[in-house]
Amino acid sequence: MKTLKYYFAKAKKEKWAIGQFNFSDWSQVRGILAAAQNLKSPVILGTSEGESKFVGLQEAVAMRNVLRKKTGLPIFLNLDHGKSFEYVKEAMDTGYDMVHFDGSKLPLEENIKISKKVVAYAKRKGIVVEGEVGRIGTDASKLYTEKFQIKEEDLTQVKDAELYVKKTGVDVLAVSVGTFHGMDVTGVSPNLRMDRLREIKNKIELPLVLHGGSGTPDQDIKEAIKLGICKININTETRLAFSNTLRKKLEIDKDEIVPYKYLPEAIEACRQVVEKYIKLFTNKG
């Protein structure tokens, strides 16, 4: 199987993006996998610190191993928003293909210091490291009840990104260019700051990552991919599809107690969201 670095290089050259879809249980994974199988697409399974602690680092790795063997698909596993070197290291030791160290809320020099440590350790194991400059922030599980706007000071500053990349040696870089974790009441995230993304692309050669992809207008996503975005993270929208469908099913079938009878519709709802985004990211039907 080709490595994740190979797919990032290919995506950058050919101007498409790999989807990362987060999960916190096996049912969600089944929906993600079904979409990847239907489209014969590489896919990144993501777990935040909270999700990985619920699922279990070893269990997440075991799932990936079984799915790779069973399907033959390039399925990768990423620790999303690791906040400390210790936990990121634990994920690497367990067998994750990729780790995202999120030092965006730290002073830049501290972010650089810890990121360098992560990169040095990851290189021994051939693991991909994602860094982050600029604050994407917010609660990843939150559905906002009002219009949400990113503050100007939270956007990625080009000079900071240049310095960070030069000093750390990360493989890919997450940038803050207008998206946020969660979705506001409109269901559509603010339009991306293409001007800022273009500035970053012109200065940085690395594949770029867009967090908070849920609800981002399709045209913005297409334009962002042209401007160097090679990985896009989706979580809130799959969570909403899964949980809302499950709630409706349980409301209709109030007496049903067998999980394998009421979960399939929620799994299918998750599959539909993932398949929609994979098609969008690759511009293929």
HELIX and SHEET records of a PDB file:
HELIX    1   1 LEU A    4  GLU A   14  1                                  11    
HELIX    2   2 TRP A   26  LEU A   39  1                                  14    
HELIX    3   3 GLU A   49  VAL A   55  1                                   7    
HELIX    4   4 LEU A   57  THR A   71  1                                  15    
HELIX    5   5 PHE A   85  THR A   94  1                                  10    
HELIX    6   6 LEU A  108  LYS A  125  1                                  18    
HELIX    7   7 GLU A  152  ASP A  154  5                                   3    
HELIX    8   8 VAL A  158  THR A  168  1                                  11    
HELIX    9   9 MET A  194  LYS A  203  1                                  10    
HELIX   10  10 ASP A  218  LYS A  226  1                                   9    
HELIX   11  11 THR A  236  ILE A  252  1                                  17    
HELIX   12  12 PRO A  259  TYR A  262  1                                   4    
HELIX   13  13 PRO A  264  THR A  282  1                                  19    
SHEET    1   A 9 ILE A  18  ASN A  22  0                                        
SHEET    2   A 9 VAL A  43  SER A  48  1                                        
SHEET    3   A 9 ILE A  75  GLY A  82  1                                        
SHEET    4   A 9 MET A  98  PHE A 101  1                                        
SHEET    5   A 9 VAL A 128  VAL A 133  1                                        
SHEET    6   A 9 VAL A 172  VAL A 175  1                                        
SHEET    7   A 9 LEU A 208  LEU A 210  1                                        
SHEET    8   A 9 ILE A 229  ILE A 234  1                                        
SHEET    9   A 9 ILE A  18  ASN A  22  1                                        
END                                                                             
